[in-house]
């Protein structure tokens, strides 16, 4: 049995380096500083409480992100997200054709447009893009966090990026009018 | 028409391809300009998303608050706090109880010695060896006790040795010596100093027991108890005589 004090220290050692990333992810999910802080705080308290059930040597990052995501889904804003965004069929996503004119449009997109497009994405799309592109997580980690098979991660990512590209193209077109 | 390799492009961009699969896709990208452009577009979007995504930073005071909450609330304190409190309460209850119990035992032991003194005085033959001569009394105990002791020279003191008798206290044999000062009689009990006796008193100290004045001390592996209705100063003076007997 590990020493309790060591346990508290090792939790701090593992969890605090992820603080900024977790906060960024929480803010992207909630669109709100106050809610993001509440979400991060609750995540840390839950993780600290449940740290005894965390198996040393397994993926701590995936574990704490899953706690944050589950906490978000049971929060007020998370519940409203679930109610308002129906899940599409995942298998439609594989094999999207690349629209070559998009590359031209993307070249004209700026960071603000991309942020705005990301904000407009349904949360199920937004979260996989955030985890994959911003947090640079593997499909395996994303599958653990979101609780879906790797194949679904791939198809959801593909659909999310297609939506993002479309939204971005719209914003670029809107800005150039 | 969509190239059959397109589904692999996201995997390629996301670094999810390895070994031969990666080599195959790279070979295809060199051969297929459409897929190469598509992959580049996906990579471009990924890089842009990465840059745009690092958008929100936590307030320093919020970071401080979380760091403190982790420090201040380590699991073990919260989980074990009630147990610690219970144990602490138990210890707080048990320590005075143990002290009280020990005091009670001491009281009972001293009461027993006081009873021995009283019953000796009440007896028609208070001593087994009647002599004022220490050279008679001390040898009388030879073979009767597993220890020996020294008796002081009494001639220059107000005390008079009456005699001695064998006694038992807490299942151990000991010497009871009877002295007289004025009309007062004083018993001196001498036993081997076992653990229990040493806890009765350490060092020389005067106290009262059933209106008797008493003094106890331990010296040279022996435990002494003086009791009598003489004045505290007399009891103490006799104690001093005995303590200096072998010096």
Boltz contact constraints between the chains, C-beta under 6 A:
constraints:
  - contact:
      token1: [A, 4]
      token2: [B, 76]
      max_distance: 6.0
  - contact:
      token1: [A, 8]
      token2: [B, 74]
      max_distance: 6.0
  - contact:
      token1: [A, 12]
      token2: [B, 70]
      max_distance: 6.0
  - contact:
      token1: [A, 19]
      token2: [B, 63]
      max_distance: 6.0
  - contact:
      token1: [A, 23]
      token2: [B, 58]
      max_distance: 6.0
  - contact:
      token1: [A, 24]
      token2: [B, 56]
      max_distance: 6.0
  - contact:
      token1: [A, 27]
      token2: [B, 56]
      max_distance: 6.0
  - contact:
      token1: [A, 37]
      token2: [B, 62]
      max_distance: 6.0
  - contact:
      token1: [A, 44]
      token2: [B, 66]
      max_distance: 6.0
  - contact:
      token1: [A, 94]
      token2: [B, 7]
      max_distance: 6.0
  - contact:
      token1: [A, 95]
      token2: [B, 6]
      max_distance: 6.0
  - contact:
      token1: [A, 95]
      token2: [B, 7]
      max_distance: 6.0
  - contact:
      token1: [A, 97]
      token2: [B, 2]
      max_distance: 6.0
  - contact:
      token1: [A, 98]
      token2: [B, 38]
      max_distance: 6.0
  - contact:
      token1: [A, 100]
      token2: [B, 37]
      max_distance: 6.0
  - contact:
      token1: [A, 103]
      token2: [B, 41]
      max_distance: 6.0
  - contact:
      token1: [A, 106]
      token2: [B, 44]
      max_distance: 6.0
  - contact:
      token1: [A, 111]
      token2: [B, 52]
      max_distance: 6.0
  - contact:
      token1: [A, 114]
      token2: [B, 48]
      max_distance: 6.0
  - contact:
      token1: [A, 114]
      token2: [B, 52]
      max_distance: 6.0
  - contact:
      token1: [A, 115]
      token2: [B, 52]
      max_distance: 6.0
  - contact:
      token1: [A, 133]
      token2: [B, 46]
      max_distance: 6.0
  - contact:
      token1: [A, 133]
      token2: [B, 49]
      max_distance: 6.0
  - contact:
      token1: [A, 133]
      token2: [B, 50]
      max_distance: 6.0
  - contact:
      token1: [A, 134]
      token2: [B, 50]
      max_distance: 6.0
  - contact:
      token1: [A, 134]
      token2: [B, 53]
      max_distance: 6.0
  - contact:
      token1: [A, 139]
      token2: [B, 16]
      max_distance: 6.0
  - contact:
      token1: [A, 158]
      token2: [B, 10]
      max_distance: 6.0
